[in-house]
């Protein structure tokens, strides 16, 4: 959805897109997957110590 909004804004005027907000969204997307993986690994490790 965000990509579509950026695309629509860029078709009107390239300067119409707020690139600061776009960069924040992209950084959040890039950090979300590794962060989720690390959190899941930590929970799995903790649970395996407690329940084995």
C-alpha distance matrix in Angstrom:
0.0 3.8 5.4 5.1 6.4 8.7 9.8 10.7 12.5 14.2 15.5 17.2 18.6 17.9 19.3 17.0 14.3 15.4 15.9 17.3 14.2 12.3 15.2 15.2 11.6 12.7 15.9 14.7 12.8 16.1 18.3 16.8 17.9 21.4 21.8 21.1 23.5 26.1 25.9 26.3 29.2 30.9 30.7 32.0 34.8 35.8 35.9 37.9 40.5 40.9 41.1 43.1
3.8 0.0 3.8 5.4 5.1 6.2 8.5 9.9 10.7 12.2 14.3 15.8 16.6 15.4 16.4 14.4 11.3 11.9 12.2 13.5 10.6 8.5 11.5 11.7 8.4 9.6 13.0 12.2 10.9 14.1 16.3 15.5 17.1 20.2 20.6 20.5 23.0 25.3 25.3 26.2 28.8 30.3 30.5 32.1 34.5 35.5 36.0 38.0 40.3 40.9 41.5 43.4
5.4 3.8 0.0 3.8 5.4 5.1 6.0 8.6 9.9 10.3 12.2 14.5 15.3 13.8 15.6 14.1 11.1 12.6 12.2 14.3 12.1 9.1 11.8 13.1 10.0 9.9 13.6 13.7 11.8 14.2 17.2 16.7 17.7 20.8 21.7 21.8 23.8 26.2 26.7 27.5 29.8 31.6 32.1 33.3 35.7 37.1 37.6 39.3 41.7 42.5 43.0 44.7
5.1 5.4 3.8 0.0 3.8 5.4 4.9 6.1 8.5 9.7 10.6 12.7 14.3 13.7 15.8 13.7 11.5 13.7 14.2 16.6 14.3 11.8 15.0 16.2 13.2 13.6 17.3 17.1 15.3 17.9 20.7 20.0 21.0 24.2 25.1 24.8 26.9 29.5 29.8 30.3 32.8 34.7 34.9 36.1 38.7 39.9 40.2 42.0 44.5 45.2 45.5 47.3
6.4 5.1 5.4 3.8 0.0 3.8 5.4 5.2 6.2 8.5 10.0 11.1 12.4 12.2 13.5 10.8 8.7 10.7 12.0 14.3 11.9 10.1 13.7 14.7 12.2 13.4 16.9 16.7 15.7 18.6 21.0 20.4 22.1 25.1 25.5 25.6 28.1 30.3 30.3 31.3 33.9 35.4 35.6 37.2 39.6 40.6 41.1 43.1 45.4 46.0 46.5 48.5
8.7 6.2 5.1 5.4 3.8 0.0 3.8 5.5 5.1 6.0 8.7 10.2 10.5 9.3 10.8 9.0 6.2 8.5 9.0 11.9 10.3 7.8 11.2 13.0 11.1 11.6 15.1 15.8 14.9 17.2 19.9 20.0 21.6 24.3 25.0 25.5 27.7 29.8 30.2 31.4 33.7 35.2 35.8 37.4 39.5 40.7 41.5 43.4 45.5 46.3 47.1 48.9
9.8 8.5 6.0 4.9 5.4 3.8 0.0 3.8 5.4 5.0 6.2 8.9 10.0 9.1 11.8 10.4 8.6 11.7 12.0 15.2 14.0 11.3 14.2 16.4 14.3 14.2 17.9 18.7 17.2 19.2 22.3 22.4 23.5 26.3 27.3 27.7 29.6 31.9 32.6 33.4 35.6 37.4 38.1 39.3 41.6 43.0 43.6 45.3 47.6 48.5 49.1 50.7
10.7 9.9 8.6 6.1 5.2 5.5 3.8 0.0 3.8 5.4 5.2 6.6 8.9 9.5 11.7 9.4 8.8 12.1 13.5 16.6 15.2 13.2 16.6 18.4 16.4 17.0 20.6 21.1 19.9 22.3 25.1 24.9 26.3 29.2 30.0 30.2 32.3 34.7 35.0 35.8 38.3 40.0 40.4 41.8 44.2 45.4 45.8 47.7 50.1 50.8 51.3 53.1
12.5 10.7 9.9 8.5 6.2 5.1 5.4 3.8 0.0 3.8 5.5 5.4 6.3 6.8 8.2 5.7 5.4 8.9 10.7 13.9 12.8 11.4 14.8 16.7 15.4 16.3 19.6 20.4 19.9 22.1 24.7 24.9 26.7 29.3 29.9 30.5 32.8 34.8 35.1 36.3 38.7 40.1 40.7 42.3 44.5 45.6 46.4 48.3 50.5 51.2 51.9 53.8
14.2 12.2 10.3 9.7 8.5 6.0 5.0 5.4 3.8 0.0 3.8 5.5 5.2 4.3 7.2 6.6 6.1 9.9 10.5 14.1 13.9 11.8 14.6 17.2 16.2 16.2 19.5 20.9 20.2 21.8 24.8 25.4 26.8 29.2 30.2 31.0 33.0 35.0 35.7 36.9 39.0 40.6 41.5 42.9 44.9 46.3 47.2 48.9 51.0 52.0 52.8 54.5
15.5 14.3 12.2 10.6 10.0 8.7 6.2 5.2 5.5 3.8 0.0 3.8 5.7 6.7 9.8 8.9 9.6 13.4 14.3 17.9 17.5 15.4 18.3 20.8 19.5 19.5 23.0 24.2 23.1 24.8 27.9 28.3 29.5 32.1 33.2 33.8 35.7 37.8 38.6 39.5 41.7 43.4 44.2 45.5 47.6 49.0 49.7 51.4 53.7 54.7 55.3 56.9
17.2 15.8 14.5 12.7 11.1 10.2 8.9 6.6 5.4 5.5 3.8 0.0 3.8 6.8 8.7 7.2 9.2 12.8 14.6 18.0 17.7 16.4 19.4 21.7 20.7 21.2 24.5 25.6 25.0 27.0 29.8 30.1 31.7 34.3 35.1 35.7 37.9 39.9 40.4 41.6 43.9 45.3 46.0 47.5 49.7 50.9 51.6 53.5 55.7 56.5 57.2 59.0
18.6 16.6 15.3 14.3 12.4 10.5 10.0 8.9 6.3 5.2 5.7 3.8 0.0 3.8 5.3 5.1 7.5 10.9 12.4 15.8 16.2 15.1 17.7 20.3 19.9 20.3 23.3 24.8 24.6 26.2 28.9 29.7 31.4 33.7 34.4 35.5 37.6 39.3 40.0 41.5 43.6 44.9 45.8 47.5 49.4 50.6 51.6 53.5 55.4 56.3 57.3 59.0
17.9 15.4 13.8 13.7 12.2 9.3 9.1 9.5 6.8 4.3 6.7 6.8 3.8 0.0 3.8 5.4 6.1 9.3 9.7 13.3 14.2 12.7 14.8 17.7 17.6 17.5 20.4 22.3 22.0 23.3 26.1 27.2 28.9 30.9 31.8 33.0 35.0 36.6 37.5 39.1 41.0 42.3 43.5 45.1 46.8 48.1 49.3 51.0 52.9 54.0 55.0 56.6
19.3 16.4 15.6 15.8 13.5 10.8 11.8 11.7 8.2 7.2 9.8 8.7 5.3 3.8 0.0 3.8 5.4 7.4 8.4 11.6 12.9 12.3 14.3 16.9 17.4 17.9 20.3 22.1 22.6 23.9 26.2 27.5 29.6 31.4 31.9 33.4 35.6 36.9 37.6 39.5 41.4 42.4 43.6 45.5 47.1 48.2 49.5 51.5 53.1 54.1 55.4 57.1
17.0 14.4 14.1 13.7 10.8 9.0 10.4 9.4 5.7 6.6 8.9 7.2 5.1 5.4 3.8 0.0 3.8 6.4 8.8 11.7 11.9 11.7 14.5 16.5 16.5 17.6 20.2 21.5 21.9 23.7 26.0 26.8 29.0 31.2 31.4 32.6 35.0 36.5 36.8 38.6 40.8 41.8 42.7 44.6 46.5 47.4 48.5 50.6 52.4 53.1 54.3 56.2
14.3 11.3 11.1 11.5 8.7 6.2 8.6 8.8 5.4 6.1 9.6 9.2 7.5 6.1 5.4 3.8 0.0 3.8 5.7 8.8 8.7 8.0 10.9 12.9 12.8 13.8 16.5 17.7 18.1 19.9 22.2 23.0 25.2 27.4 27.6 28.8 31.2 32.7 33.1 34.9 37.0 38.1 39.0 40.9 42.7 43.7 44.8 46.9 48.6 49.4 50.6 52.5
15.4 11.9 12.6 13.7 10.7 8.5 11.7 12.1 8.9 9.9 13.4 12.8 10.9 9.3 7.4 6.4 3.8 0.0 3.8 5.6 5.7 6.4 8.9 10.4 11.1 12.6 14.6 15.9 17.0 18.8 20.5 21.5 24.1 26.0 25.8 27.3 29.9 31.0 31.3 33.3 35.5 36.2 37.2 39.4 41.0 41.7 43.1 45.2 46.8 47.5 48.9 50.9
15.9 12.2 12.2 14.2 12.0 9.0 12.0 13.5 10.7 10.5 14.3 14.6 12.4 9.7 8.4 8.8 5.7 3.8 0.0 3.8 5.4 4.8 6.0 8.6 9.7 10.3 12.1 14.1 15.1 16.2 18.2 19.7 22.1 23.6 23.8 25.6 27.9 28.8 29.5 31.7 33.5 34.3 35.6 37.6 39.1 40.0 41.6 43.5 45.0 46.0 47.5 49.2
17.3 13.5 14.3 16.6 14.3 11.9 15.2 16.6 13.9 14.1 17.9 18.0 15.8 13.3 11.6 11.7 8.8 5.6 3.8 0.0 3.8 5.4 5.2 6.4 8.8 10.0 10.7 12.5 14.5 15.5 16.7 18.4 21.2 22.4 22.1 24.2 26.6 27.2 27.7 30.1 31.9 32.3 33.7 36.0 37.3 38.0 39.7 41.8 43.0 43.9 45.6 47.5
14.2 10.6 12.1 14.3 11.9 10.3 14.0 15.2 12.8 13.9 17.5 17.7 16.2 14.2 12.9 11.9 8.7 5.7 5.4 3.8 0.0 3.8 5.4 5.1 6.3 8.7 9.9 10.7 12.5 14.4 15.5 16.4 19.4 21.1 20.6 22.2 24.9 25.7 25.9 28.1 30.3 30.7 31.8 34.1 35.6 36.2 37.7 39.9 41.3 42.0 43.5 45.5
12.3 8.5 9.1 11.8 10.1 7.8 11.3 13.2 11.4 11.8 15.4 16.4 15.1 12.7 12.3 11.7 8.0 6.4 4.8 5.4 3.8 0.0 3.8 5.4 5.1 6.2 8.6 9.9 10.6 12.4 14.3 15.3 17.7 19.6 19.8 21.2 23.6 24.8 25.4 27.3 29.3 30.2 31.3 33.3 34.9 35.9 37.2 39.2 40.9 41.8 43.1 44.9
15.2 11.5 11.8 15.0 13.7 11.2 14.2 16.6 14.8 14.6 18.3 19.4 17.7 14.8 14.3 14.5 10.9 8.9 6.0 5.2 5.4 3.8 0.0 3.8 5.4 5.1 6.1 8.5 9.8 10.5 12.2 14.1 16.5 17.7 17.9 20.0 22.1 22.9 23.8 26.0 27.6 28.4 29.9 31.9 33.2 34.2 35.9 37.7 39.1 40.3 41.8 43.4
15.2 11.7 13.1 16.2 14.7 13.0 16.4 18.4 16.7 17.2 20.8 21.7 20.3 17.7 16.9 16.5 12.9 10.4 8.6 6.4 5.1 5.4 3.8 0.0 3.8 5.5 5.2 6.2 8.7 10.0 10.6 12.1 15.1 16.4 15.8 17.8 20.4 20.9 21.3 23.8 25.6 26.1 27.4 29.6 31.0 31.7 33.3 35.4 36.7 37.7 39.3 41.1
11.6 8.4 10.0 13.2 12.2 11.1 14.3 16.4 15.4 16.2 19.5 20.7 19.9 17.6 17.4 16.5 12.8 11.1 9.7 8.8 6.3 5.1 5.4 3.8 0.0 3.8 5.4 5.1 6.2 8.7 10.0 10.4 13.2 15.3 15.0 16.3 18.9 20.1 20.4 22.3 24.5 25.3 26.3 28.3 30.1 30.9 32.2 34.2 35.9 36.7 38.0 39.9
12.7 9.6 9.9 13.6 13.4 11.6 14.2 17.0 16.3 16.2 19.5 21.2 20.3 17.5 17.9 17.6 13.8 12.6 10.3 10.0 8.7 6.2 5.1 5.5 3.8 0.0 3.8 5.4 5.0 6.2 8.6 9.9 11.9 13.6 14.3 15.8 17.8 19.1 20.1 21.8 23.6 24.8 26.1 27.8 29.4 30.6 32.0 33.7 35.4 36.6 37.8 39.4
15.9 13.0 13.6 17.3 16.9 15.1 17.9 20.6 19.6 19.5 23.0 24.5 23.3 20.4 20.3 20.2 16.5 14.6 12.1 10.7 9.9 8.6 6.1 5.2 5.4 3.8 0.0 3.8 5.4 5.1 6.1 8.5 10.9 11.7 11.9 14.2 16.2 16.8 17.9 20.1 21.6 22.4 24.1 25.9 27.1 28.3 30.0 31.7 33.1 34.4 35.9 37.4
14.7 12.2 13.7 17.1 16.7 15.8 18.7 21.1 20.4 20.9 24.2 25.6 24.8 22.3 22.1 21.5 17.7 15.9 14.1 12.5 10.7 9.9 8.5 6.2 5.1 5.4 3.8 0.0 3.8 5.5 5.2 5.9 9.1 10.6 10.0 11.7 14.3 15.2 15.5 17.7 19.7 20.4 21.6 23.6 25.2 26.0 27.5 29.5 31.0 32.0 33.4 35.2
12.8 10.9 11.8 15.3 15.7 14.9 17.2 19.9 19.9 20.2 23.1 25.0 24.6 22.0 22.6 21.9 18.1 17.0 15.1 14.5 12.5 10.6 9.8 8.7 6.2 5.0 5.4 3.8 0.0 3.8 5.5 5.3 7.2 9.6 10.1 11.0 13.2 14.9 15.6 17.0 19.0 20.4 21.5 23.0 24.9 26.2 27.3 29.0 30.9 32.0 33.0 34.6
16.1 14.1 14.2 17.9 18.6 17.2 19.2 22.3 22.1 21.8 24.8 27.0 26.2 23.3 23.9 23.7 19.9 18.8 16.2 15.5 14.4 12.4 10.5 10.0 8.7 6.2 5.1 5.5 3.8 0.0 3.8 5.7 6.5 7.6 9.1 10.9 12.1 13.5 15.1 16.6 17.9 19.4 21.1 22.4 23.7 25.4 26.9 28.2 30.0 31.5 32.6 33.9
18.3 16.3 17.2 20.7 21.0 19.9 22.3 25.1 24.7 24.8 27.9 29.8 28.9 26.1 26.2 26.0 22.2 20.5 18.2 16.7 15.5 14.3 12.2 10.6 10.0 8.6 6.1 5.2 5.5 3.8 0.0 3.8 5.8 5.8 5.9 8.5 10.2 10.7 12.0 14.2 15.5 16.4 18.2 19.9 21.1 22.4 24.1 25.6 27.1 28.5 30.0 31.4
16.8 15.5 16.7 20.0 20.4 20.0 22.4 24.9 24.9 25.4 28.3 30.1 29.7 27.2 27.5 26.8 23.0 21.5 19.7 18.4 16.4 15.3 14.1 12.1 10.4 9.9 8.5 5.9 5.3 5.7 3.8 0.0 3.8 5.8 5.1 5.9 8.5 9.9 10.3 12.0 14.1 15.2 16.3 18.0 19.8 20.9 22.1 23.9 25.7 26.8 28.0 29.6
17.9 17.1 17.7 21.0 22.1 21.6 23.5 26.3 26.7 26.8 29.5 31.7 31.4 28.9 29.6 29.0 25.2 24.1 22.1 21.2 19.4 17.7 16.5 15.1 13.2 11.9 10.9 9.1 7.2 6.5 5.8 3.8 0.0 3.8 5.4 5.2 6.2 8.7 9.9 10.6 12.2 14.2 15.4 16.3 18.2 20.0 20.9 22.3 24.4 25.8 26.6 27.9
21.4 20.2 20.8 24.2 25.1 24.3 26.3 29.2 29.3 29.2 32.1 34.3 33.7 30.9 31.4 31.2 27.4 26.0 23.6 22.4 21.1 19.6 17.7 16.4 15.3 13.6 11.7 10.6 9.6 7.6 5.8 5.8 3.8 0.0 3.8 5.4 5.0 6.1 8.5 9.8 10.4 12.2 14.2 15.1 16.2 18.2 19.7 20.7 22.5 24.3 25.4 26.4
21.8 20.6 21.7 25.1 25.5 25.0 27.3 30.0 29.9 30.2 33.2 35.1 34.4 31.8 31.9 31.4 27.6 25.8 23.8 22.1 20.6 19.8 17.9 15.8 15.0 14.3 11.9 10.0 10.1 9.1 5.9 5.1 5.4 3.8 0.0 3.8 5.4 5.2 6.1 8.5 9.8 10.6 12.3 14.1 15.3 16.5 18.2 19.8 21.3 22.6 24.1 25.5
21.1 20.5 21.8 24.8 25.6 25.5 27.7 30.2 30.5 31.0 33.8 35.7 35.5 33.0 33.4 32.6 28.8 27.3 25.6 24.2 22.2 21.2 20.0 17.8 16.3 15.8 14.2 11.7 11.0 10.9 8.5 5.9 5.2 5.4 3.8 0.0 3.8 5.5 5.1 6.1 8.5 9.8 10.5 12.1 14.1 15.3 16.3 18.0 20.0 21.1 22.1 23.7
23.5 23.0 23.8 26.9 28.1 27.7 29.6 32.3 32.8 33.0 35.7 37.9 37.6 35.0 35.6 35.0 31.2 29.9 27.9 26.6 24.9 23.6 22.1 20.4 18.9 17.8 16.2 14.3 13.2 12.1 10.2 8.5 6.2 5.0 5.4 3.8 0.0 3.8 5.4 5.1 6.1 8.6 9.9 10.4 12.1 14.1 15.2 16.2 18.3 19.9 20.8 21.8
26.1 25.3 26.2 29.5 30.3 29.8 31.9 34.7 34.8 35.0 37.8 39.9 39.3 36.6 36.9 36.5 32.7 31.0 28.8 27.2 25.7 24.8 22.9 20.9 20.1 19.1 16.8 15.2 14.9 13.5 10.7 9.9 8.7 6.1 5.2 5.5 3.8 0.0 3.8 5.4 5.0 6.1 8.6 9.8 10.4 12.2 14.1 15.1 16.6 18.4 19.8 20.9
25.9 25.3 26.7 29.8 30.3 30.2 32.6 35.0 35.1 35.7 38.6 40.4 40.0 37.5 37.6 36.8 33.1 31.3 29.5 27.7 25.9 25.4 23.8 21.3 20.4 20.1 17.9 15.5 15.6 15.1 12.0 10.3 9.9 8.5 6.1 5.1 5.4 3.8 0.0 3.8 5.4 5.1 6.2 8.6 9.9 10.6 12.2 14.1 15.5 16.6 18.1 19.8
26.3 26.2 27.5 30.3 31.3 31.4 33.4 35.8 36.3 36.9 39.5 41.6 41.5 39.1 39.5 38.6 34.9 33.3 31.7 30.1 28.1 27.3 26.0 23.8 22.3 21.8 20.1 17.7 17.0 16.6 14.2 12.0 10.6 9.8 8.5 6.1 5.1 5.4 3.8 0.0 3.8 5.4 5.1 6.0 8.5 9.9 10.4 12.0 14.2 15.3 16.1 17.6
29.2 28.8 29.8 32.8 33.9 33.7 35.6 38.3 38.7 39.0 41.7 43.9 43.6 41.0 41.4 40.8 37.0 35.5 33.5 31.9 30.3 29.3 27.6 25.6 24.5 23.6 21.6 19.7 19.0 17.9 15.5 14.1 12.2 10.4 9.8 8.5 6.1 5.0 5.4 3.8 0.0 3.8 5.5 5.0 6.0 8.5 9.8 10.4 12.3 14.2 15.2 16.1
30.9 30.3 31.6 34.7 35.4 35.2 37.4 40.0 40.1 40.6 43.4 45.3 44.9 42.3 42.4 41.8 38.1 36.2 34.3 32.3 30.7 30.2 28.4 26.1 25.3 24.8 22.4 20.4 20.4 19.4 16.4 15.2 14.2 12.2 10.6 9.8 8.6 6.1 5.1 5.4 3.8 0.0 3.8 5.4 5.1 6.1 8.5 9.8 10.7 12.4 14.2 15.4
30.7 30.5 32.1 34.9 35.6 35.8 38.1 40.4 40.7 41.5 44.2 46.0 45.8 43.5 43.6 42.7 39.0 37.2 35.6 33.7 31.8 31.3 29.9 27.4 26.3 26.1 24.1 21.6 21.5 21.1 18.2 16.3 15.4 14.2 12.3 10.5 9.9 8.6 6.2 5.1 5.5 3.8 0.0 3.8 5.5 5.1 6.0 8.4 9.9 10.5 11.9 13.9
32.0 32.1 33.3 36.1 37.2 37.4 39.3 41.8 42.3 42.9 45.5 47.5 47.5 45.1 45.5 44.6 40.9 39.4 37.6 36.0 34.1 33.3 31.9 29.6 28.3 27.8 25.9 23.6 23.0 22.4 19.9 18.0 16.3 15.1 14.1 12.1 10.4 9.8 8.6 6.0 5.0 5.4 3.8 0.0 3.8 5.5 5.1 6.0 8.6 9.9 10.4 11.6
34.8 34.5 35.7 38.7 39.6 39.5 41.6 44.2 44.5 44.9 47.6 49.7 49.4 46.8 47.1 46.5 42.7 41.0 39.1 37.3 35.6 34.9 33.2 31.0 30.1 29.4 27.1 25.2 24.9 23.7 21.1 19.8 18.2 16.2 15.3 14.1 12.1 10.4 9.9 8.5 6.0 5.1 5.5 3.8 0.0 3.8 5.5 5.1 6.3 8.8 10.2 10.7
35.8 35.5 37.1 39.9 40.6 40.7 43.0 45.4 45.6 46.3 49.0 50.9 50.6 48.1 48.2 47.4 43.7 41.7 40.0 38.0 36.2 35.9 34.2 31.7 30.9 30.6 28.3 26.0 26.2 25.4 22.4 20.9 20.0 18.2 16.5 15.3 14.1 12.2 10.6 9.9 8.5 6.1 5.1 5.5 3.8 0.0 3.8 5.5 5.2 6.3 8.7 10.3
35.9 36.0 37.6 40.2 41.1 41.5 43.6 45.8 46.4 47.2 49.7 51.6 51.6 49.3 49.5 48.5 44.8 43.1 41.6 39.7 37.7 37.2 35.9 33.3 32.2 32.0 30.0 27.5 27.3 26.9 24.1 22.1 20.9 19.7 18.2 16.3 15.2 14.1 12.2 10.4 9.8 8.5 6.0 5.1 5.5 3.8 0.0 3.8 5.4 5.1 6.0 8.2
37.9 38.0 39.3 42.0 43.1 43.4 45.3 47.7 48.3 48.9 51.4 53.5 53.5 51.0 51.5 50.6 46.9 45.2 43.5 41.8 39.9 39.2 37.7 35.4 34.2 33.7 31.7 29.5 29.0 28.2 25.6 23.9 22.3 20.7 19.8 18.0 16.2 15.1 14.1 12.0 10.4 9.8 8.4 6.0 5.1 5.5 3.8 0.0 3.8 5.5 5.4 5.7
40.5 40.3 41.7 44.5 45.4 45.5 47.6 50.1 50.5 51.0 53.7 55.7 55.4 52.9 53.1 52.4 48.6 46.8 45.0 43.0 41.3 40.9 39.1 36.7 35.9 35.4 33.1 31.0 30.9 30.0 27.1 25.7 24.4 22.5 21.3 20.0 18.3 16.6 15.5 14.2 12.3 10.7 9.9 8.6 6.3 5.2 5.4 3.8 0.0 3.8 5.8 5.9
40.9 40.9 42.5 45.2 46.0 46.3 48.5 50.8 51.2 52.0 54.7 56.5 56.3 54.0 54.1 53.1 49.4 47.5 46.0 43.9 42.0 41.8 40.3 37.7 36.7 36.6 34.4 32.0 32.0 31.5 28.5 26.8 25.8 24.3 22.6 21.1 19.9 18.4 16.6 15.3 14.2 12.4 10.5 9.9 8.8 6.3 5.1 5.5 3.8 0.0 3.8 6.0
41.1 41.5 43.0 45.5 46.5 47.1 49.1 51.3 51.9 52.8 55.3 57.2 57.3 55.0 55.4 54.3 50.6 48.9 47.5 45.6 43.5 43.1 41.8 39.3 38.0 37.8 35.9 33.4 33.0 32.6 30.0 28.0 26.6 25.4 24.1 22.1 20.8 19.8 18.1 16.1 15.2 14.2 11.9 10.4 10.2 8.7 6.0 5.4 5.8 3.8 0.0 3.8
43.1 43.4 44.7 47.3 48.5 48.9 50.7 53.1 53.8 54.5 56.9 59.0 59.0 56.6 57.1 56.2 52.5 50.9 49.2 47.5 45.5 44.9 43.4 41.1 39.9 39.4 37.4 35.2 34.6 33.9 31.4 29.6 27.9 26.4 25.5 23.7 21.8 20.9 19.8 17.6 16.1 15.4 13.9 11.6 10.7 10.3 8.2 5.7 5.9 6.0 3.8 0.0
